[in-house]
Amino acid sequence: MITQINRDAIRQRIHARIRAKVAGTGERPRLSVYRSLNHIYAQLIDDQKGETLVAASTLALKVKAGGNVAAAKEIGKAIAEKAVAQGIKKVVYDRGGFLYHGRIKAVADAAREAGLDF
């Protein structure tokens, strides 16, 4: 009997474990990142109020190729610029259960370069 690996279920379990430890506040919101096959999404979330403060995605920016590291860097830069414009400097990073490399790391590095502290 061959069993299939449900990678998304594994990722969701890891994400639940991360979310048990990571929570965003008004002064230090959570920078949540999600990557799909073709796009990448990032948002700053205040978990105490349950609202999204800032959001950016390759869909919203109309990036030609949204599933690569260059697009991820653009999203990191865009989310950081929007956050700094709202007076947000410090965040906690939520990698969403994804491994910290490739596009997930590119978003974090670009956001740090653009002025976010985490």
Buried (B, 14 or more C-beta within 10 A) or exposed (E): EEEEEEEEEEBEEBBEEBBEEBBBEEEBBBBBBBBEEEBBBBBBBBBEEEEEBBBBBBEEBEBEEBBBBEBBBBBBBBBBBBBBEEEBEEBBBBBBBBEEEEBBBBBBBBBBEBEBEE
